[in-house]
Amino acid sequence: MTLYVSDLDGTLLNRQGLLSDTTRTGLTELLGSGLVFTVASARHVVSIRQLLAGLPLSLPVISSNGAFISDLATGRHELVHGMDGALSEALFALVRRHGQMPFLSVHAPEGDRLCWQGVENEGQRHFVDERVLNGDPRLRQCTDLARELGGGPLMTLVVVGPHGPLQVLYEDIQAQFGEAVQCHLNEDLYRPDWPWLTVHDRRATKDQAIHILAQRYGLSDREVVVFGDQVNDITMLRAAHRGVAMANAIDEVKAEAQTVIGHHDEDAVLAFLRQEWAARR
């Protein structure tokens, strides 16, 4: 048997950032037949629950790029990998010295919070508006963002802005905190003019989370097959027995993959799973 793990945006989801009816129906059938499958995404479990509602996943999902392993039905976290207080404060101070205003995802005792102080560009406005529209219960506007760092471990720091300044900030973070954090500079698939820089604890990677999940759920002896398209998927493609890249994936992901399949808007992951499942049956 095989454990299949798929990224969401640009991979399992379509151009609109949704699970197509075809993929939803097909996955439901395969899961009912015994397919061992879950997802690993940069999204928080709140967003994943909205997208995958009704999908009968028996395994937890990997969210926030591996910062959490979370139960899909309840949203409860089974694993939390956050940054310690000193690292969080130093990282936040560096971002502010670069003149950037980040969004902070904090794992507080009373529940996860996504904190923001103000918006300084169109990309940040879209970031907030999308979460307001989707009713994200984590969203909190505050008057002093630095104070939020004392409320619990910092899980994710996100900066949305023009590519040039974010590239400079990315290089500075790598130079100062490279061994302590995971840092990704990605294009926003839905608004390519406004890339995201995301920072997590060094333990928050998809490959590490897949390894922990497999150990906890008695799947360590399974072949692992993963699907991805972006830079934050590279570590799990390297660690998997087989890595599958989408036709729309960046070149770096395709270079790590054993197989390249169709476009994410063509239900390509479902087609691959159906073919494999039929062959195994």
Backbone bond lengths (Angstrom), bond angles and torsions (degrees), N, CA, C in turn:
res aa  C-N    CA-C-N  psi(-1)  N-CA   C-N-CA  omega(-1)  CA-C   N-CA-C  phi
1 M - - - 1.463 - - 1.524 110.48 -
2 T 1.319 114.85 158.95 1.467 121.45 -175.24 1.527 109.23 -126.09
3 L 1.326 115.10 142.92 1.462 121.74 170.12 1.517 107.58 -97.36
4 Y 1.329 116.69 120.16 1.459 122.60 178.64 1.524 109.33 -104.41
5 V 1.332 115.89 133.37 1.464 121.63 179.31 1.520 108.51 -132.44
6 S 1.336 116.41 126.14 1.466 120.27 -177.28 1.519 111.59 -120.39
7 D 1.313 114.82 139.20 1.462 121.72 164.87 1.534 108.07 -64.79
8 L 1.320 116.97 165.70 1.468 120.24 179.18 1.527 111.92 -101.81
9 D 1.336 117.58 -77.48 1.463 120.93 -174.27 1.522 111.67 -64.27
10 G 1.327 115.33 127.83 1.452 120.53 -178.64 1.515 113.46 80.11
11 T 1.336 116.80 1.22 1.461 120.50 -176.85 1.533 110.57 -131.45
12 L 1.320 116.81 -75.61 1.468 119.94 -179.95 1.527 112.02 -84.74
13 L 1.340 116.63 -29.42 1.461 121.06 -178.54 1.524 110.76 -88.26
14 N 1.336 116.53 158.14 1.464 121.41 -179.56 1.522 111.91 -87.02
15 R 1.324 116.77 -170.52 1.469 121.18 -176.87 1.523 112.71 -61.86
16 Q 1.312 116.65 -26.74 1.465 121.26 -179.67 1.528 111.98 -86.39
17 G 1.326 116.94 3.44 1.455 120.38 -179.07 1.516 112.30 73.26
18 L 1.340 117.15 30.54 1.459 122.44 -177.95 1.525 110.10 -126.38
19 L 1.325 115.36 158.31 1.453 121.13 172.09 1.526 107.43 -83.11
20 S 1.320 116.82 116.93 1.458 119.63 -176.57 1.526 110.84 -64.47
21 D 1.317 116.83 156.33 1.466 120.96 177.84 1.524 110.84 -59.76
22 T 1.329 116.26 -37.08 1.465 120.07 179.73 1.517 111.21 -63.48
23 T 1.337 116.23 -47.65 1.467 119.43 -179.77 1.521 110.86 -68.03
24 R 1.323 118.21 -39.15 1.463 120.46 179.20 1.535 110.62 -60.48
25 T 1.323 116.21 -47.79 1.463 120.05 -179.32 1.523 111.39 -64.99
26 G 1.328 116.28 -44.76 1.457 120.37 -178.95 1.515 112.90 -64.94
27 L 1.336 116.95 -42.84 1.461 119.94 178.49 1.525 111.23 -64.83
28 T 1.312 116.89 -39.70 1.460 120.71 178.74 1.524 110.43 -59.09
29 E 1.332 116.81 -42.59 1.462 121.27 178.62 1.529 111.48 -64.95
30 L 1.334 116.10 -44.90 1.460 119.88 -178.63 1.528 111.67 -66.31
31 L 1.327 116.68 -42.34 1.465 120.53 178.42 1.525 110.38 -62.59
32 G 1.319 116.41 -38.94 1.453 120.11 177.38 1.512 113.13 -65.72
33 S 1.325 116.44 -23.53 1.467 121.84 179.04 1.526 112.73 -89.01
34 G 1.361 116.28 -5.16 1.460 119.66 176.59 1.509 116.29 114.38
35 L 1.335 118.40 4.69 1.463 120.36 177.74 1.525 110.12 -58.99
36 V 1.345 115.82 132.59 1.470 121.49 177.64 1.524 107.00 -97.04
37 F 1.328 116.12 108.94 1.471 120.87 -167.59 1.521 110.07 -149.68
38 T 1.345 115.26 143.52 1.460 121.02 169.13 1.527 108.60 -153.79
39 V 1.321 116.35 -176.66 1.461 120.73 -177.73 1.525 110.25 -123.65
40 A 1.329 115.08 154.86 1.463 123.37 175.80 1.520 106.83 -133.21
41 S 1.325 116.53 115.52 1.463 120.48 -169.78 1.520 111.71 -136.62
42 A 1.333 115.09 157.70 1.460 120.44 170.21 1.524 111.06 -73.86
43 R 1.327 116.64 -17.38 1.463 120.78 179.53 1.527 111.02 -69.11
44 H 1.343 114.99 153.93 1.453 121.44 172.32 1.518 108.94 -77.21
45 V 1.323 116.62 158.07 1.459 120.42 -177.75 1.527 112.07 -61.53
46 V 1.332 118.49 -26.53 1.464 120.47 176.34 1.522 110.36 -58.41
47 S 1.328 116.31 -45.85 1.455 120.88 179.13 1.518 111.31 -70.67
48 I 1.336 117.36 -40.42 1.459 120.96 -179.54 1.525 110.70 -62.02
49 R 1.324 116.87 -39.32 1.471 120.38 179.66 1.524 111.03 -62.15
50 Q 1.320 117.68 -38.97 1.465 120.55 178.58 1.522 110.91 -65.67
51 L 1.328 116.77 -42.03 1.463 121.23 -176.20 1.524 112.79 -72.12
52 L 1.330 116.82 -37.03 1.459 121.12 -173.16 1.520 112.69 -105.98
53 A 1.311 117.72 15.85 1.465 121.57 -178.38 1.524 110.73 -52.56
54 G 1.327 115.19 129.30 1.457 120.31 178.86 1.508 114.53 91.10
55 L 1.322 118.22 -12.96 1.461 120.88 179.44 1.535 108.44 -76.84
56 P 1.321 118.62 125.95 1.474 120.87 -172.73 1.527 113.35 -81.52
57 L 1.323 117.16 65.59 1.461 120.96 177.35 1.526 109.53 -76.41
58 S 1.304 117.11 128.64 1.466 120.31 177.28 1.525 111.64 -91.11
59 L 1.331 116.87 -19.22 1.461 121.78 178.73 1.527 110.27 -97.48
60 P 1.334 118.34 154.24 1.460 120.15 171.93 1.528 110.59 -67.74
61 V 1.327 114.99 168.12 1.462 120.52 179.12 1.527 109.45 -105.49
62 I 1.320 115.56 153.00 1.461 122.11 175.31 1.516 106.71 -97.93
63 S 1.339 116.69 119.89 1.458 120.98 -174.18 1.521 110.85 -123.19
64 S 1.327 114.99 164.38 1.470 122.19 179.46 1.528 111.58 51.96
65 N 1.348 114.97 44.94 1.472 122.11 177.08 1.524 113.81 59.43
66 G 1.336 116.99 27.01 1.452 120.22 178.84 1.514 113.96 100.69
67 A 1.331 117.64 0.12 1.464 120.12 175.19 1.525 110.97 -67.57
68 F 1.335 116.67 -28.30 1.459 121.84 178.89 1.522 110.13 -129.93
69 I 1.326 115.82 147.83 1.459 123.29 156.92 1.514 104.90 -114.08
70 S 1.333 117.12 123.48 1.459 120.60 -167.05 1.523 111.68 -133.50
71 D 1.332 115.22 144.77 1.453 121.37 174.20 1.526 109.12 -74.36
72 L 1.331 117.23 125.69 1.454 120.06 -175.49 1.522 112.27 -67.77
73 A 1.314 117.65 -39.17 1.463 120.88 -175.04 1.522 112.49 -66.78
74 T 1.329 116.74 -40.35 1.470 120.76 -174.35 1.523 113.81 -106.50
75 G 1.335 117.58 -20.29 1.458 121.12 -173.97 1.517 113.42 80.74
76 R 1.340 117.50 0.81 1.462 120.96 -178.95 1.527 110.37 -70.42
77 H 1.329 115.93 137.09 1.460 120.85 -179.04 1.521 110.95 -85.91
78 E 1.327 116.29 130.34 1.453 121.70 175.42 1.525 111.38 -95.66
79 L 1.315 116.51 -18.06 1.470 121.97 178.33 1.517 108.13 -146.64
80 V 1.336 116.39 137.42 1.461 121.80 179.28 1.523 108.36 -133.05
81 H 1.339 116.76 121.53 1.460 122.55 176.27 1.530 108.49 -120.66
82 G 1.333 116.25 94.52 1.453 121.84 -179.61 1.517 111.97 -113.17
83 M 1.320 115.53 167.88 1.467 121.56 178.97 1.530 110.42 -83.50
84 D 1.327 116.05 148.50 1.463 118.02 176.54 1.524 110.55 -76.45
85 G 1.340 115.41 168.70 1.457 120.96 -172.40 1.514 114.18 -60.78
86 A 1.326 117.55 -43.56 1.461 120.56 -177.24 1.527 110.94 -65.45
87 L 1.315 116.83 -42.72 1.464 120.81 178.59 1.522 110.43 -64.54
88 S 1.328 116.97 -43.40 1.464 121.16 -179.64 1.518 111.44 -59.70
89 E 1.324 116.33 -45.21 1.462 120.78 -177.95 1.526 111.27 -66.56
90 A 1.332 116.66 -41.93 1.468 120.08 179.95 1.519 110.88 -66.32
91 L 1.307 116.96 -40.30 1.460 121.43 178.81 1.521 110.93 -65.24
92 F 1.332 116.49 -45.55 1.463 120.31 179.59 1.529 110.54 -61.71
93 A 1.329 116.92 -41.44 1.467 120.53 179.87 1.529 111.12 -62.78
94 L 1.317 117.21 -39.91 1.459 120.69 178.66 1.538 110.58 -64.05
95 V 1.325 116.94 -43.70 1.463 120.67 179.63 1.519 110.92 -61.48
96 R 1.307 116.86 -40.61 1.464 120.47 179.68 1.532 111.43 -69.82
97 R 1.332 117.37 -33.12 1.465 119.72 176.97 1.525 110.67 -65.55
98 H 1.299 116.60 -26.51 1.468 120.68 175.66 1.522 111.83 -82.50
99 G 1.335 116.59 3.40 1.461 120.49 178.20 1.510 114.56 76.50
100 Q 1.334 117.47 18.06 1.461 121.93 -178.44 1.527 110.83 -103.07
101 M 1.330 116.07 144.72 1.459 122.26 176.21 1.521 108.41 -109.39
102 P 1.345 117.44 109.89 1.466 119.76 -174.47 1.533 112.44 -88.44
103 F 1.324 114.22 170.56 1.456 123.31 165.01 1.521 107.06 -103.51
104 L 1.331 117.04 138.92 1.458 121.57 -176.61 1.523 110.46 -118.86
105 S 1.321 116.17 125.55 1.461 121.42 172.22 1.522 107.90 -99.54
106 V 1.336 115.99 117.38 1.463 122.48 -173.33 1.525 109.14 -119.54
107 H 1.321 116.28 134.12 1.464 121.82 177.46 1.522 108.15 -93.24
108 A 1.321 116.64 91.45 1.459 122.91 -176.53 1.526 110.59 -93.07
109 P 1.340 117.84 156.11 1.473 120.24 -179.69 1.526 113.34 -57.07
110 E 1.317 116.71 -34.20 1.463 120.19 -178.50 1.519 113.00 -86.08
111 G 1.324 116.97 -1.04 1.458 121.06 179.17 1.514 111.72 135.04
112 D 1.304 117.10 160.37 1.461 121.61 -178.78 1.526 110.54 -66.81
113 R 1.342 115.16 143.62 1.458 121.18 177.87 1.522 109.39 -127.48
114 L 1.323 115.81 141.59 1.460 122.53 172.89 1.520 105.99 -114.82
115 C 1.317 116.23 104.60 1.466 121.99 -167.63 1.527 110.77 -101.68
116 W 1.329 115.05 139.18 1.465 120.09 174.70 1.522 108.56 -143.46
117 Q 1.324 114.64 148.61 1.463 120.56 -177.65 1.514 111.90 -105.72
118 G 1.328 116.65 -39.51 1.456 121.05 179.91 1.512 109.61 -167.40
119 V 1.322 116.01 166.10 1.459 120.73 177.84 1.524 108.98 -114.80
120 E 1.326 115.64 140.78 1.463 120.78 -173.87 1.522 113.33 -123.06
121 N 1.331 117.11 -0.79 1.464 119.65 177.29 1.525 109.33 -158.30
122 E 1.320 115.38 173.96 1.463 121.22 -176.73 1.530 111.64 -64.50
123 G 1.330 117.02 -36.55 1.456 120.07 179.73 1.512 112.29 -64.14
124 Q 1.328 117.05 -41.46 1.457 120.49 177.72 1.525 111.25 -67.68
125 R 1.324 116.85 -36.86 1.461 120.18 177.74 1.521 110.15 -62.59
126 H 1.332 116.45 -42.89 1.466 119.95 178.34 1.526 110.57 -63.50
127 F 1.335 117.31 -39.02 1.461 122.51 179.17 1.527 109.83 -57.02
128 V 1.324 116.28 -47.30 1.472 120.51 -179.27 1.523 110.91 -70.36
129 D 1.328 116.63 -47.46 1.467 120.36 -175.68 1.523 111.64 -60.44
130 E 1.328 116.89 -39.22 1.464 120.03 -179.55 1.523 110.85 -62.79
131 R 1.323 117.12 -39.29 1.457 120.52 -178.57 1.528 111.74 -75.99
132 V 1.314 116.48 -30.99 1.463 119.25 173.02 1.529 109.45 -65.89
133 L 1.328 116.49 -44.77 1.463 121.51 -179.58 1.522 111.40 -61.05
134 N 1.327 117.09 -38.01 1.462 121.21 -178.58 1.521 113.15 -85.85
135 G 1.331 117.04 0.73 1.457 120.48 177.98 1.516 113.79 65.91
136 D 1.327 117.02 37.77 1.463 121.10 -179.42 1.531 109.60 -63.69
137 P 1.340 118.33 113.62 1.470 120.51 -175.94 1.520 113.86 -70.72
138 R 1.324 117.77 -10.28 1.466 120.49 -178.73 1.525 112.63 -80.83
139 L 1.319 117.77 -21.52 1.460 122.04 -168.21 1.525 111.92 -66.42
140 R 1.333 116.29 125.84 1.464 122.38 179.85 1.529 108.73 -138.27
141 Q 1.330 117.61 124.66 1.455 119.99 170.98 1.522 108.24 -90.80
142 C 1.315 116.81 136.17 1.460 121.24 -176.89 1.519 109.98 -132.23
143 T 1.308 115.83 162.52 1.462 121.14 -179.56 1.526 112.25 -92.29
144 D 1.340 117.36 -19.14 1.461 121.77 -179.30 1.523 107.92 -139.31
145 L 1.324 115.96 95.64 1.458 120.48 -174.27 1.526 111.49 -64.58
146 A 1.319 117.56 -34.66 1.464 120.31 -178.34 1.517 111.36 -61.12
147 R 1.311 116.85 -33.06 1.462 121.01 -178.20 1.532 111.30 -65.70
148 E 1.312 117.33 -26.69 1.465 120.80 -178.61 1.522 112.23 -66.77
149 L 1.321 117.45 -20.54 1.451 120.79 -179.49 1.518 112.17 -65.39
150 G 1.310 117.67 -19.98 1.463 120.63 178.38 1.509 113.41 -84.84
151 G 1.337 117.21 -3.15 1.465 120.11 -175.39 1.512 114.52 -84.95
152 G 1.313 117.98 -8.15 1.458 121.86 -178.55 1.510 109.75 156.28
153 P 1.333 117.50 175.94 1.468 120.16 -178.67 1.532 111.86 -59.49
154 L 1.331 116.05 137.28 1.456 120.87 172.95 1.523 108.01 -77.77
155 M 1.335 116.05 122.36 1.456 121.04 -177.83 1.527 112.00 -94.28
156 T 1.325 115.82 -44.24 1.462 120.79 -177.73 1.513 109.73 -145.20
157 L 1.319 116.81 135.06 1.456 122.76 169.90 1.519 106.64 -113.16
158 V 1.339 116.60 128.62 1.463 121.99 -177.43 1.517 109.24 -124.66
159 V 1.329 116.56 132.45 1.464 122.50 172.43 1.527 107.30 -122.08
160 V 1.327 116.45 128.89 1.462 122.29 178.12 1.524 107.75 -113.83
161 G 1.323 116.88 126.23 1.459 118.39 -177.97 1.513 111.54 -176.35
162 P 1.342 117.37 -173.26 1.468 121.50 177.47 1.530 110.97 -63.76
163 H 1.322 116.30 151.20 1.456 120.64 -172.80 1.529 112.67 -63.05
164 G 1.314 117.59 -42.06 1.460 120.15 -175.34 1.516 113.88 -56.44
165 P 1.341 118.77 -58.12 1.464 119.92 178.31 1.526 113.39 -60.85
166 L 1.342 117.45 -34.27 1.462 119.32 179.30 1.520 111.42 -69.18
167 Q 1.326 117.25 -33.84 1.463 120.27 177.44 1.526 110.42 -64.85
168 V 1.325 116.51 -41.73 1.476 120.58 177.86 1.526 109.91 -63.25
169 L 1.332 116.74 -44.20 1.459 120.63 178.99 1.527 110.61 -64.20
170 Y 1.319 116.88 -43.08 1.464 121.07 178.33 1.532 110.94 -55.77
171 E 1.315 116.31 -46.70 1.468 120.25 -178.54 1.524 111.28 -65.21
172 D 1.328 117.03 -36.23 1.463 120.63 178.77 1.531 110.77 -68.83
173 I 1.322 116.86 -41.52 1.469 120.16 177.44 1.523 110.34 -62.55
174 Q 1.326 116.39 -43.35 1.461 119.68 179.15 1.530 111.24 -62.48
175 A 1.319 116.12 -39.10 1.465 120.03 -179.05 1.522 111.84 -67.71
176 Q 1.345 116.92 -38.52 1.457 120.22 -174.45 1.524 114.18 -92.81
177 F 1.331 117.23 -31.14 1.468 119.83 -172.78 1.528 112.42 -130.19
178 G 1.321 117.76 16.33 1.455 121.63 -170.69 1.518 115.65 -51.55
179 E 1.336 118.38 -36.97 1.459 120.82 -177.67 1.523 112.65 -84.91
180 A 1.327 117.07 -11.72 1.467 120.34 -176.22 1.517 113.46 -102.04
181 V 1.342 117.52 -15.39 1.463 120.20 -173.87 1.522 111.10 -134.51
182 Q 1.328 113.88 163.96 1.463 123.09 167.58 1.521 106.53 -108.16
183 C 1.326 116.93 125.01 1.464 120.99 -175.88 1.528 109.14 -127.94
184 H 1.340 116.20 129.81 1.462 121.37 -179.24 1.524 109.56 -129.16
185 L 1.323 115.99 137.04 1.462 122.07 172.74 1.525 106.79 -115.43
186 N 1.338 116.48 106.59 1.463 122.89 -172.53 1.517 110.91 -120.30
187 E 1.322 116.02 147.40 1.456 120.75 166.51 1.527 108.92 -69.23
188 D 1.319 117.20 141.69 1.458 121.26 169.62 1.526 106.93 -78.24
189 L 1.326 116.84 117.93 1.465 120.47 -176.15 1.519 112.62 -60.07
190 Y 1.324 116.46 -27.57 1.455 120.58 -173.90 1.528 112.45 -100.16
191 R 1.342 116.98 -16.71 1.464 122.10 175.37 1.538 107.52 -142.42
192 P 1.338 117.40 77.87 1.465 120.85 -170.94 1.524 114.85 -64.04
193 D 1.323 118.72 -15.12 1.462 119.87 178.29 1.521 112.65 -77.16
194 W 1.346 117.11 -10.30 1.461 120.77 -175.53 1.526 109.90 -127.94
195 P 1.338 117.85 82.32 1.468 120.86 179.48 1.526 112.15 -66.73
196 W 1.327 114.72 163.22 1.465 122.88 177.99 1.524 109.56 -113.56
197 L 1.309 115.82 138.88 1.452 121.70 166.44 1.526 106.78 -109.44
198 T 1.327 116.95 120.27 1.466 121.17 -179.00 1.523 109.76 -118.47
199 V 1.331 115.77 141.40 1.462 121.48 -179.92 1.522 108.90 -130.12
200 H 1.343 115.93 132.15 1.453 123.38 178.46 1.534 108.98 -130.27
201 D 1.311 115.67 171.13 1.453 121.20 170.60 1.530 109.51 -62.43
202 R 1.312 117.55 153.18 1.470 122.29 -177.18 1.528 112.16 -60.66
203 R 1.340 117.42 -24.72 1.471 120.27 -179.72 1.522 112.06 -82.12
204 A 1.331 116.91 -10.29 1.464 121.28 -175.04 1.520 110.15 -89.64
205 T 1.325 115.50 81.38 1.466 121.67 174.91 1.521 107.80 -132.43
206 K 1.304 115.82 154.50 1.463 119.85 -177.82 1.526 111.20 -65.24
207 D 1.330 117.07 -39.81 1.468 118.71 -177.65 1.524 111.69 -65.60
208 Q 1.342 117.52 -40.80 1.459 119.52 178.33 1.523 111.17 -65.46
209 A 1.331 116.40 -39.12 1.464 119.91 179.40 1.530 111.29 -66.82
210 I 1.336 117.25 -39.49 1.469 119.85 177.45 1.523 110.38 -62.10
211 H 1.330 116.47 -41.95 1.463 120.63 179.10 1.532 110.98 -61.52
212 I 1.323 117.39 -44.29 1.468 121.13 179.66 1.518 110.61 -66.14
213 L 1.325 116.81 -44.10 1.463 120.96 179.42 1.532 110.28 -59.48
214 A 1.327 116.75 -45.26 1.463 120.45 -179.56 1.528 111.23 -61.35
215 Q 1.330 117.09 -40.79 1.465 120.41 178.28 1.519 111.26 -64.18
216 R 1.326 116.96 -45.92 1.464 121.34 -175.21 1.520 112.49 -67.96
217 Y 1.323 117.45 -28.84 1.464 120.65 -174.20 1.531 112.80 -110.11
218 G 1.333 115.98 20.41 1.452 120.37 173.65 1.514 114.43 65.54
219 L 1.331 116.62 34.46 1.459 121.28 -176.42 1.527 112.48 -115.58
220 S 1.315 117.19 14.84 1.461 120.46 -173.96 1.517 112.95 -64.51
221 D 1.341 116.51 -23.69 1.460 119.34 -179.14 1.518 112.39 -89.59
222 R 1.332 117.93 1.16 1.458 121.08 -177.89 1.527 111.63 -82.89
223 E 1.319 115.09 149.11 1.453 119.82 166.16 1.526 107.53 -66.13
224 V 1.331 117.70 139.58 1.460 122.32 178.16 1.523 109.32 -111.49
225 V 1.330 116.19 124.23 1.457 123.12 176.90 1.523 107.50 -120.37
226 V 1.335 116.78 127.74 1.463 120.70 -176.77 1.522 110.40 -124.18
227 F 1.341 115.11 154.93 1.457 122.76 -179.88 1.528 108.90 -125.10
228 G 1.345 117.89 134.73 1.453 119.88 -179.72 1.511 113.24 -159.57
229 D 1.351 113.64 174.79 1.465 118.42 -178.03 1.519 114.06 -145.26
230 Q 1.341 118.56 -16.93 1.458 120.42 -172.53 1.524 111.94 -122.90
231 V 1.334 115.24 175.16 1.462 121.48 -173.15 1.530 111.94 -60.33
232 N 1.346 118.32 -32.47 1.457 119.98 -179.76 1.527 112.91 -74.12
233 D 1.343 117.09 -2.52 1.464 121.38 176.63 1.532 112.07 -97.39
234 I 1.310 117.68 -8.86 1.462 120.68 -171.92 1.524 112.08 -62.38
235 T 1.338 118.06 -43.05 1.470 118.85 -176.97 1.521 111.14 -63.50
236 M 1.329 118.02 -36.26 1.473 117.92 -179.12 1.527 110.70 -75.40
237 L 1.328 118.57 -29.99 1.462 119.47 174.50 1.528 110.76 -66.29
238 R 1.318 116.61 -38.51 1.465 120.25 179.21 1.526 111.69 -67.13
239 A 1.341 116.12 -35.69 1.467 120.62 -174.93 1.520 112.98 -84.00
240 A 1.340 117.95 -21.52 1.454 121.61 -175.47 1.528 111.82 -75.72
241 H 1.319 115.68 160.45 1.461 119.96 172.62 1.524 110.37 -67.23
242 R 1.341 115.08 -38.09 1.464 120.46 175.90 1.524 109.54 -138.46
243 G 1.317 115.98 129.90 1.454 121.73 176.22 1.512 109.63 -107.92
244 V 1.333 116.30 134.05 1.457 121.75 -178.77 1.525 108.26 -119.88
245 A 1.321 117.25 123.93 1.461 122.58 179.32 1.521 109.81 -104.25
246 M 1.324 114.89 149.88 1.454 120.19 175.97 1.526 109.94 -82.09
247 A 1.331 116.37 158.47 1.463 120.13 176.61 1.520 111.37 -61.14
248 N 1.324 116.68 -28.69 1.464 122.51 -179.70 1.524 112.73 -89.44
249 A 1.326 118.36 4.19 1.464 121.79 -177.60 1.523 111.10 -68.10
250 I 1.330 115.19 155.82 1.453 119.86 174.29 1.532 109.05 -67.98
251 D 1.333 116.29 158.62 1.459 120.82 -175.46 1.529 112.35 -60.22
252 E 1.323 117.22 -35.51 1.462 120.34 -178.93 1.527 111.59 -62.85
253 V 1.328 116.85 -35.45 1.465 120.80 178.04 1.524 110.23 -72.08
254 K 1.320 116.66 -43.85 1.468 119.66 179.03 1.527 111.18 -60.05
255 A 1.322 116.62 -35.26 1.463 120.56 -179.51 1.527 112.04 -65.88
256 E 1.340 117.36 -26.75 1.467 121.62 -179.11 1.526 112.38 -89.64
257 A 1.316 118.16 -12.83 1.462 122.00 -172.22 1.521 112.38 -88.67
258 Q 1.328 115.47 150.52 1.459 120.94 171.98 1.528 111.28 -85.35
259 T 1.346 115.50 -24.20 1.463 120.92 -176.36 1.520 109.48 -139.21
260 V 1.315 117.22 140.62 1.462 122.92 171.81 1.525 107.19 -116.40
261 I 1.343 115.62 125.36 1.463 120.11 -178.45 1.529 109.59 -110.35
262 G 1.333 117.25 -161.89 1.449 121.10 -174.55 1.517 114.75 -74.61
263 H 1.312 115.04 -172.31 1.463 123.64 -177.25 1.527 110.62 -76.11
264 H 1.329 115.23 150.35 1.470 118.67 -177.90 1.520 113.03 -66.11
265 D 1.330 117.84 -17.59 1.463 120.77 178.98 1.528 111.87 -89.51
266 E 1.337 116.90 8.06 1.459 121.36 -176.98 1.525 112.57 -119.50
267 D 1.353 117.22 21.15 1.476 122.01 179.76 1.523 111.18 55.27
268 A 1.336 115.94 38.51 1.469 120.30 -172.85 1.530 112.66 -69.55
269 V 1.337 117.48 -34.85 1.468 119.34 178.60 1.528 109.59 -64.39
270 L 1.325 116.96 -44.77 1.464 120.50 178.17 1.526 110.77 -59.59
271 A 1.330 117.63 -44.47 1.464 120.68 179.96 1.523 111.14 -59.99
272 F 1.336 116.83 -41.41 1.467 120.99 178.45 1.526 110.16 -63.86
273 L 1.330 117.16 -46.48 1.462 120.90 -179.08 1.524 111.27 -62.81
274 R 1.312 117.18 -42.04 1.467 120.37 179.36 1.526 111.34 -62.10
275 Q 1.320 116.05 -41.69 1.459 119.96 -179.92 1.521 110.97 -64.69
276 E 1.323 116.71 -45.16 1.456 120.41 179.66 1.521 110.88 -65.27
277 W 1.331 116.52 -42.89 1.465 120.34 -177.37 1.525 110.66 -64.66
278 A 1.327 116.66 -40.83 1.470 120.37 178.38 1.515 110.96 -63.98
279 A 1.339 116.93 -40.54 1.465 120.64 179.78 1.524 111.57 -65.85
280 R 1.327 116.52 -40.31 1.462 120.51 -179.73 1.527 111.86 -70.66
281 R 1.337 116.13 -33.92 1.461 119.53 -179.57 1.515 110.43 -70.84
